[in-house]
Amino acid sequence: MFLWQELRFFSFLSSFLRSGSQAMTLAADYRRLNLFFDIESLFRYENSPVY
């Protein structure tokens, strides 16, 4: 069971490394999403009546 999960992880890792450019765009999207959520949470915090 553990070996099977490890094998799946390694196959996922190899496919992930094979599509490097796709991974870079995915990371950029993730960073953009995190930035958006940070701005949104900051906006909500500043507009919330309870501090």
PDB file of N, CA, C, O and CB in Angstrom:
ATOM      1  N   MET A   1       0.836  -1.198   0.000  1.00  0.00           N
ATOM      2  CA  MET A   1       0.000   0.000   0.000  1.00  0.00           C
ATOM      3  C   MET A   1       0.873   1.250   0.000  1.00  0.00           C
ATOM      4  O   MET A   1       0.687   2.162  -0.807  1.00  0.00           O
ATOM      5  CB  MET A   1      -0.947   0.005   1.218  1.00  0.00           C
ATOM      6  N   PHE A   2       1.819   1.268   0.918  1.00  0.00           N
ATOM      7  CA  PHE A   2       2.698   2.434   0.995  1.00  0.00           C
ATOM      8  C   PHE A   2       3.560   2.548  -0.255  1.00  0.00           C
ATOM      9  O   PHE A   2       3.805   3.643  -0.761  1.00  0.00           O
ATOM     10  CB  PHE A   2       3.586   2.356   2.243  1.00  0.00           C
ATOM     11  N   LEU A   3       4.018   1.391  -0.747  1.00  0.00           N
ATOM     12  CA  LEU A   3       4.838   1.374  -1.953  1.00  0.00           C
ATOM     13  C   LEU A   3       4.045   1.878  -3.150  1.00  0.00           C
ATOM     14  O   LEU A   3       4.582   2.577  -4.008  1.00  0.00           O
ATOM     15  CB  LEU A   3       5.367  -0.036  -2.225  1.00  0.00           C
ATOM     16  N   TRP A   4       2.770   1.523  -3.204  1.00  0.00           N
ATOM     17  CA  TRP A   4       1.912   1.964  -4.305  1.00  0.00           C
ATOM     18  C   TRP A   4       1.728   3.480  -4.267  1.00  0.00           C
ATOM     19  O   TRP A   4       1.759   4.134  -5.309  1.00  0.00           O
ATOM     20  CB  TRP A   4       0.543   1.258  -4.240  1.00  0.00           C
ATOM     21  N   GLN A   5       1.539   4.034  -3.084  1.00  0.00           N
ATOM     22  CA  GLN A   5       1.412   5.490  -2.955  1.00  0.00           C
ATOM     23  C   GLN A   5       2.709   6.176  -3.356  1.00  0.00           C
ATOM     24  O   GLN A   5       2.698   7.222  -4.005  1.00  0.00           O
ATOM     25  CB  GLN A   5       1.030   5.877  -1.514  1.00  0.00           C
ATOM     26  N   GLU A   6       3.830   5.574  -2.961  1.00  0.00           N
ATOM     27  CA  GLU A   6       5.118   6.142  -3.313  1.00  0.00           C
ATOM     28  C   GLU A   6       5.320   6.124  -4.817  1.00  0.00           C
ATOM     29  O   GLU A   6       5.826   7.084  -5.398  1.00  0.00           O
ATOM     30  CB  GLU A   6       6.243   5.386  -2.619  1.00  0.00           C
ATOM     31  N   LEU A   7       4.922   5.024  -5.442  1.00  0.00           N
ATOM     32  CA  LEU A   7       5.041   4.893  -6.891  1.00  0.00           C
ATOM     33  C   LEU A   7       4.176   5.930  -7.592  1.00  0.00           C
ATOM     34  O   LEU A   7       4.603   6.550  -8.566  1.00  0.00           O
ATOM     35  CB  LEU A   7       4.647   3.479  -7.341  1.00  0.00           C
ATOM     36  N   ARG A   8       2.958   6.116  -7.094  1.00  0.00           N
ATOM     37  CA  ARG A   8       2.072   7.121  -7.672  1.00  0.00           C
ATOM     38  C   ARG A   8       2.660   8.514  -7.516  1.00  0.00           C
ATOM     39  O   ARG A   8       2.564   9.338  -8.425  1.00  0.00           O
ATOM     40  CB  ARG A   8       0.691   7.057  -7.022  1.00  0.00           C
ATOM     41  N   PHE A   9       3.268   8.778  -6.368  1.00  0.00           N
ATOM     42  CA  PHE A   9       3.868  10.081  -6.124  1.00  0.00           C
ATOM     43  C   PHE A   9       5.015  10.341  -7.087  1.00  0.00           C
ATOM     44  O   PHE A   9       5.160  11.446  -7.611  1.00  0.00           O
ATOM     45  CB  PHE A   9       4.357  10.180  -4.684  1.00  0.00           C
ATOM     46  N   PHE A  10       5.842   9.301  -7.320  1.00  0.00           N
ATOM     47  CA  PHE A  10       6.979   9.473  -8.220  1.00  0.00           C
ATOM     48  C   PHE A  10       6.527   9.656  -9.660  1.00  0.00           C
ATOM     49  O   PHE A  10       7.133  10.431 -10.399  1.00  0.00           O
ATOM     50  CB  PHE A  10       7.919   8.281  -8.120  1.00  0.00           C
ATOM     51  N   SER A  11       5.486   8.966 -10.069  1.00  0.00           N
ATOM     52  CA  SER A  11       4.964   9.139 -11.424  1.00  0.00           C
ATOM     53  C   SER A  11       4.387  10.547 -11.577  1.00  0.00           C
ATOM     54  O   SER A  11       4.554  11.183 -12.617  1.00  0.00           O
ATOM     55  CB  SER A  11       3.882   8.068 -11.742  1.00  0.00           C
ATOM     56  N   PHE A  12       3.715  11.023 -10.544  1.00  0.00           N
ATOM     57  CA  PHE A  12       3.179  12.382 -10.555  1.00  0.00           C
ATOM     58  C   PHE A  12       4.308  13.405 -10.630  1.00  0.00           C
ATOM     59  O   PHE A  12       4.213  14.403 -11.343  1.00  0.00           O
ATOM     60  CB  PHE A  12       2.317  12.631  -9.307  1.00  0.00           C
ATOM     61  N   LEU A  13       5.383  13.139  -9.877  1.00  0.00           N
ATOM     62  CA  LEU A  13       6.517  14.047  -9.857  1.00  0.00           C
ATOM     63  C   LEU A  13       7.192  14.103 -11.213  1.00  0.00           C
ATOM     64  O   LEU A  13       7.556  15.181 -11.683  1.00  0.00           O
ATOM     65  CB  LEU A  13       7.515  13.630  -8.791  1.00  0.00           C
ATOM     66  N   SER A  14       7.365  12.945 -11.852  1.00  0.00           N
ATOM     67  CA  SER A  14       8.011  12.906 -13.164  1.00  0.00           C
ATOM     68  C   SER A  14       7.164  13.635 -14.205  1.00  0.00           C
ATOM     69  O   SER A  14       7.696  14.384 -15.024  1.00  0.00           O
ATOM     70  CB  SER A  14       8.255  11.450 -13.603  1.00  0.00           C
ATOM     71  N   SER A  15       5.852  13.419 -14.175  1.00  0.00           N
ATOM     72  CA  SER A  15       4.975  14.113 -15.115  1.00  0.00           C
ATOM     73  C   SER A  15       4.960  15.609 -14.821  1.00  0.00           C
ATOM     74  O   SER A  15       4.849  16.429 -15.733  1.00  0.00           O
ATOM     75  CB  SER A  15       3.546  13.539 -15.050  1.00  0.00           C
ATOM     76  N   PHE A  16       5.071  15.956 -13.545  1.00  0.00           N
ATOM     77  CA  PHE A  16       5.106  17.358 -13.141  1.00  0.00           C
ATOM     78  C   PHE A  16       6.369  18.035 -13.659  1.00  0.00           C
ATOM     79  O   PHE A  16       6.329  19.173 -14.128  1.00  0.00           O
ATOM     80  CB  PHE A  16       5.025  17.481 -11.614  1.00  0.00           C
ATOM     81  N   LEU A  17       7.501  17.317 -13.568  1.00  0.00           N
ATOM     82  CA  LEU A  17       8.760  17.869 -14.046  1.00  0.00           C
ATOM     83  C   LEU A  17       8.800  17.910 -15.566  1.00  0.00           C
ATOM     84  O   LEU A  17       9.454  18.773 -16.152  1.00  0.00           O
ATOM     85  CB  LEU A  17       9.930  17.058 -13.513  1.00  0.00           C
ATOM     86  N   ARG A  18       8.101  16.977 -16.200  1.00  0.00           N
ATOM     87  CA  ARG A  18       8.091  16.951 -17.655  1.00  0.00           C
ATOM     88  C   ARG A  18       7.385  18.185 -18.197  1.00  0.00           C
ATOM     89  O   ARG A  18       7.817  18.754 -19.199  1.00  0.00           O
ATOM     90  CB  ARG A  18       7.413  15.675 -18.170  1.00  0.00           C
ATOM     91  N   SER A  19       6.308  18.603 -17.548  1.00  0.00           N
ATOM     92  CA  SER A  19       5.586  19.797 -17.986  1.00  0.00           C
ATOM     93  C   SER A  19       6.038  20.971 -17.129  1.00  0.00           C
ATOM     94  O   SER A  19       5.273  21.477 -16.308  1.00  0.00           O
ATOM     95  CB  SER A  19       4.035  19.595 -17.889  1.00  0.00           C
ATOM     96  N   GLY A  20       7.269  21.400 -17.318  1.00  0.00           N
ATOM     97  CA  GLY A  20       7.861  22.448 -16.486  1.00  0.00           C
ATOM     98  C   GLY A  20       7.220  23.800 -16.718  1.00  0.00           C
ATOM     99  O   GLY A  20       6.940  24.534 -15.770  1.00  0.00           O
ATOM    100  N   SER A  21       6.985  24.132 -17.995  1.00  0.00           N
ATOM    101  CA  SER A  21       6.400  25.436 -18.306  1.00  0.00           C
ATOM    102  C   SER A  21       4.981  25.520 -17.762  1.00  0.00           C
ATOM    103  O   SER A  21       4.550  26.564 -17.272  1.00  0.00           O
ATOM    104  CB  SER A  21       6.406  25.688 -19.827  1.00  0.00           C
ATOM    105  N   GLN A  22       4.261  24.405 -17.855  1.00  0.00           N
ATOM    106  CA  GLN A  22       2.903  24.372 -17.319  1.00  0.00           C
ATOM    107  C   GLN A  22       2.928  24.553 -15.808  1.00  0.00           C
ATOM    108  O   GLN A  22       2.058  25.209 -15.234  1.00  0.00           O
ATOM    109  CB  GLN A  22       2.204  23.052 -17.689  1.00  0.00           C
ATOM    110  N   ALA A  23       3.938  23.961 -15.173  1.00  0.00           N
ATOM    111  CA  ALA A  23       4.072  24.100 -13.727  1.00  0.00           C
ATOM    112  C   ALA A  23       4.377  25.549 -13.356  1.00  0.00           C
ATOM    113  O   ALA A  23       3.893  26.052 -12.342  1.00  0.00           O
ATOM    114  CB  ALA A  23       5.175  23.168 -13.194  1.00  0.00           C
ATOM    115  N   MET A  24       5.177  26.212 -14.180  1.00  0.00           N
ATOM    116  CA  MET A  24       5.511  27.608 -13.902  1.00  0.00           C
ATOM    117  C   MET A  24       4.271  28.489 -14.004  1.00  0.00           C
ATOM    118  O   MET A  24       4.059  29.365 -13.165  1.00  0.00           O
ATOM    119  CB  MET A  24       6.596  28.106 -14.870  1.00  0.00           C
ATOM    120  N   THR A  25       3.454  28.260 -15.024  1.00  0.00           N
ATOM    121  CA  THR A  25       2.226  29.053 -15.143  1.00  0.00           C
ATOM    122  C   THR A  25       1.272  28.731 -14.003  1.00  0.00           C
ATOM    123  O   THR A  25       0.560  29.608 -13.514  1.00  0.00           O
ATOM    124  CB  THR A  25       1.539  28.795 -16.497  1.00  0.00           C
ATOM    125  N   LEU A  26       1.260  27.461 -13.579  1.00  0.00           N
ATOM    126  CA  LEU A  26       0.421  27.064 -12.455  1.00  0.00           C
ATOM    127  C   LEU A  26       0.868  27.773 -11.183  1.00  0.00           C
ATOM    128  O   LEU A  26       0.041  28.232 -10.395  1.00  0.00           O
ATOM    129  CB  LEU A  26       0.461  25.541 -12.260  1.00  0.00           C
ATOM    130  N   ALA A  27       2.194  27.859 -10.987  1.00  0.00           N
ATOM    131  CA  ALA A  27       2.730  28.542  -9.811  1.00  0.00           C
ATOM    132  C   ALA A  27       2.404  30.031  -9.871  1.00  0.00           C
ATOM    133  O   ALA A  27       2.101  30.645  -8.848  1.00  0.00           O
ATOM    134  CB  ALA A  27       4.254  28.330  -9.705  1.00  0.00           C
ATOM    135  N   ALA A  28       2.467  30.608 -11.066  1.00  0.00           N
ATOM    136  CA  ALA A  28       2.143  32.023 -11.219  1.00  0.00           C
ATOM    137  C   ALA A  28       0.669  32.273 -10.910  1.00  0.00           C
ATOM    138  O   ALA A  28       0.321  33.255 -10.254  1.00  0.00           O
ATOM    139  CB  ALA A  28       2.478  32.502 -12.641  1.00  0.00           C
ATOM    140  N   ASP A  29      -0.189  31.377 -11.388  1.00  0.00           N
ATOM    141  CA  ASP A  29      -1.617  31.489 -11.087  1.00  0.00           C
ATOM    142  C   ASP A  29      -1.866  31.372  -9.593  1.00  0.00           C
ATOM    143  O   ASP A  29      -2.675  32.104  -9.024  1.00  0.00           O
ATOM    144  CB  ASP A  29      -2.412  30.417 -11.838  1.00  0.00           C
ATOM    145  N   TYR A  30      -1.155  30.435  -8.963  1.00  0.00           N
ATOM    146  CA  TYR A  30      -1.311  30.229  -7.525  1.00  0.00           C
ATOM    147  C   TYR A  30      -0.870  31.466  -6.758  1.00  0.00           C
ATOM    148  O   TYR A  30      -1.511  31.861  -5.784  1.00  0.00           O
ATOM    149  CB  TYR A  30      -0.509  29.005  -7.063  1.00  0.00           C
ATOM    150  N   ARG A  31       0.238  32.084  -7.203  1.00  0.00           N
ATOM    151  CA  ARG A  31       0.735  33.288  -6.548  1.00  0.00           C
ATOM    152  C   ARG A  31      -0.258  34.427  -6.733  1.00  0.00           C
ATOM    153  O   ARG A  31      -0.507  35.198  -5.806  1.00  0.00           O
ATOM    154  CB  ARG A  31       2.118  33.680  -7.102  1.00  0.00           C
ATOM    155  N   ARG A  32      -0.823  34.532  -7.929  1.00  0.00           N
ATOM    156  CA  ARG A  32      -1.799  35.575  -8.208  1.00  0.00           C
ATOM    157  C   ARG A  32      -3.039  35.380  -7.347  1.00  0.00           C
ATOM    158  O   ARG A  32      -3.602  36.342  -6.824  1.00  0.00           O
ATOM    159  CB  ARG A  32      -2.174  35.581  -9.697  1.00  0.00           C
ATOM    160  N   LEU A  33      -3.461  34.125  -7.205  1.00  0.00           N
ATOM    161  CA  LEU A  33      -4.622  33.807  -6.385  1.00  0.00           C
ATOM    162  C   LEU A  33      -4.362  34.156  -4.923  1.00  0.00           C
ATOM    163  O   LEU A  33      -5.233  34.702  -4.246  1.00  0.00           O
ATOM    164  CB  LEU A  33      -4.985  32.323  -6.521  1.00  0.00           C
ATOM    165  N   ASN A  34      -3.164  33.842  -4.440  1.00  0.00           N
ATOM    166  CA  ASN A  34      -2.810  34.164  -3.059  1.00  0.00           C
ATOM    167  C   ASN A  34      -2.783  35.666  -2.849  1.00  0.00           C
ATOM    168  O   ASN A  34      -3.241  36.157  -1.817  1.00  0.00           O
ATOM    169  CB  ASN A  34      -1.454  33.556  -2.692  1.00  0.00           C
ATOM    170  N   LEU A  35      -2.252  36.400  -3.816  1.00  0.00           N
ATOM    171  CA  LEU A  35      -2.205  37.853  -3.728  1.00  0.00           C
ATOM    172  C   LEU A  35      -3.617  38.420  -3.676  1.00  0.00           C
ATOM    173  O   LEU A  35      -3.909  39.325  -2.895  1.00  0.00           O
ATOM    174  CB  LEU A  35      -1.430  38.446  -4.918  1.00  0.00           C
ATOM    175  N   PHE A  36      -4.493  37.871  -4.523  1.00  0.00           N
ATOM    176  CA  PHE A  36      -5.883  38.325  -4.545  1.00  0.00           C
ATOM    177  C   PHE A  36      -6.557  38.084  -3.203  1.00  0.00           C
ATOM    178  O   PHE A  36      -7.274  38.946  -2.695  1.00  0.00           O
ATOM    179  CB  PHE A  36      -6.661  37.617  -5.657  1.00  0.00           C
ATOM    180  N   PHE A  37      -6.319  36.898  -2.628  1.00  0.00           N
ATOM    181  CA  PHE A  37      -6.944  36.590  -1.345  1.00  0.00           C
ATOM    182  C   PHE A  37      -6.359  37.451  -0.228  1.00  0.00           C
ATOM    183  O   PHE A  37      -7.068  37.820   0.708  1.00  0.00           O
ATOM    184  CB  PHE A  37      -6.771  35.106  -1.010  1.00  0.00           C
ATOM    185  N   ASP A  38      -5.068  37.771  -0.323  1.00  0.00           N
ATOM    186  CA  ASP A  38      -4.461  38.653   0.676  1.00  0.00           C
ATOM    187  C   ASP A  38      -5.087  40.038   0.609  1.00  0.00           C
ATOM    188  O   ASP A  38      -5.420  40.626   1.638  1.00  0.00           O
ATOM    189  CB  ASP A  38      -2.938  38.746   0.469  1.00  0.00           C
ATOM    190  N   ILE A  39      -5.247  40.555  -0.602  1.00  0.00           N
ATOM    191  CA  ILE A  39      -5.846  41.878  -0.772  1.00  0.00           C
ATOM    192  C   ILE A  39      -7.296  41.863  -0.298  1.00  0.00           C
ATOM    193  O   ILE A  39      -7.756  42.799   0.356  1.00  0.00           O
ATOM    194  CB  ILE A  39      -5.765  42.328  -2.248  1.00  0.00           C
ATOM    195  N   GLU A  40      -8.008  40.790  -0.637  1.00  0.00           N
ATOM    196  CA  GLU A  40      -9.414  40.675  -0.243  1.00  0.00           C
ATOM    197  C   GLU A  40      -9.564  40.615   1.268  1.00  0.00           C
ATOM    198  O   GLU A  40     -10.444  41.260   1.838  1.00  0.00           O
ATOM    199  CB  GLU A  40     -10.043  39.438  -0.875  1.00  0.00           C
ATOM    200  N   SER A  41      -8.700  39.837   1.918  1.00  0.00           N
ATOM    201  CA  SER A  41      -8.785  39.721   3.375  1.00  0.00           C
ATOM    202  C   SER A  41      -8.407  41.046   4.041  1.00  0.00           C
ATOM    203  O   SER A  41      -8.996  41.425   5.053  1.00  0.00           O
ATOM    204  CB  SER A  41      -7.867  38.584   3.882  1.00  0.00           C
ATOM    205  N   LEU A  42      -7.419  41.752   3.467  1.00  0.00           N
ATOM    206  CA  LEU A  42      -7.030  43.059   3.996  1.00  0.00           C
ATOM    207  C   LEU A  42      -8.185  44.045   3.849  1.00  0.00           C
ATOM    208  O   LEU A  42      -8.489  44.794   4.777  1.00  0.00           O
ATOM    209  CB  LEU A  42      -5.769  43.591   3.272  1.00  0.00           C
ATOM    210  N   PHE A  43      -8.824  44.043   2.686  1.00  0.00           N
ATOM    211  CA  PHE A  43      -9.959  44.921   2.429  1.00  0.00           C
ATOM    212  C   PHE A  43     -11.099  44.631   3.403  1.00  0.00           C
ATOM    213  O   PHE A  43     -11.715  45.551   3.941  1.00  0.00           O
ATOM    214  CB  PHE A  43     -10.442  44.762   0.983  1.00  0.00           C
ATOM    215  N   ARG A  44     -11.373  43.341   3.623  1.00  0.00           N
ATOM    216  CA  ARG A  44     -12.437  42.952   4.533  1.00  0.00           C
ATOM    217  C   ARG A  44     -12.085  43.344   5.965  1.00  0.00           C
ATOM    218  O   ARG A  44     -12.953  43.747   6.739  1.00  0.00           O
ATOM    219  CB  ARG A  44     -12.699  41.445   4.439  1.00  0.00           C
ATOM    220  N   TYR A  45     -10.813  43.221   6.307  1.00  0.00           N
ATOM    221  CA  TYR A  45     -10.380  43.565   7.661  1.00  0.00           C
ATOM    222  C   TYR A  45     -10.512  45.065   7.908  1.00  0.00           C
ATOM    223  O   TYR A  45     -10.920  45.488   8.990  1.00  0.00           O
ATOM    224  CB  TYR A  45      -8.927  43.116   7.891  1.00  0.00           C
ATOM    225  N   GLU A  46     -10.167  45.866   6.902  1.00  0.00           N
ATOM    226  CA  GLU A  46     -10.240  47.316   7.071  1.00  0.00           C
ATOM    227  C   GLU A  46     -11.685  47.799   7.111  1.00  0.00           C
ATOM    228  O   GLU A  46     -11.992  48.795   7.767  1.00  0.00           O
ATOM    229  CB  GLU A  46      -9.487  48.019   5.944  1.00  0.00           C
ATOM    230  N   ASN A  47     -12.570  47.095   6.411  1.00  0.00           N
ATOM    231  CA  ASN A  47     -13.969  47.514   6.363  1.00  0.00           C
ATOM    232  C   ASN A  47     -14.828  46.886   7.444  1.00  0.00           C
ATOM    233  O   ASN A  47     -15.989  47.259   7.612  1.00  0.00           O
ATOM    234  CB  ASN A  47     -14.546  47.187   5.030  1.00  0.00           C
ATOM    235  N   SER A  48     -14.269  45.936   8.176  1.00  0.00           N
ATOM    236  CA  SER A  48     -15.069  45.285   9.215  1.00  0.00           C
ATOM    237  C   SER A  48     -15.204  46.205  10.429  1.00  0.00           C
ATOM    238  O   SER A  48     -14.220  46.816  10.843  1.00  0.00           O
ATOM    239  CB  SER A  48     -14.433  43.934   9.629  1.00  0.00           C
ATOM    240  N   PRO A  49     -16.388  46.313  10.999  1.00  0.00           N
ATOM    241  CA  PRO A  49     -16.587  47.206  12.150  1.00  0.00           C
ATOM    242  C   PRO A  49     -15.937  46.675  13.425  1.00  0.00           C
ATOM    243  O   PRO A  49     -15.609  47.455  14.319  1.00  0.00           O
ATOM    244  CB  PRO A  49     -18.071  47.417  12.390  1.00  0.00           C
ATOM    245  N   VAL A  50     -15.748  45.372  13.520  1.00  0.00           N
ATOM    246  CA  VAL A  50     -15.156  44.780  14.714  1.00  0.00           C
ATOM    247  C   VAL A  50     -13.667  44.567  14.498  1.00  0.00           C
ATOM    248  O   VAL A  50     -13.262  43.915  13.535  1.00  0.00           O
ATOM    249  CB  VAL A  50     -15.848  43.447  15.070  1.00  0.00           C
ATOM    250  N   TYR A  51     -12.854  45.115  15.389  1.00  0.00           N
ATOM    251  CA  TYR A  51     -11.403  44.959  15.240  1.00  0.00           C
ATOM    252  C   TYR A  51     -10.888  44.003  16.294  1.00  0.00           C
ATOM    253  O   TYR A  51      -9.689  43.730  16.348  1.00  0.00           O
ATOM    254  CB  TYR A  51     -10.677  46.323  15.346  1.00  0.00           C
TER     255      TYR A  51
END
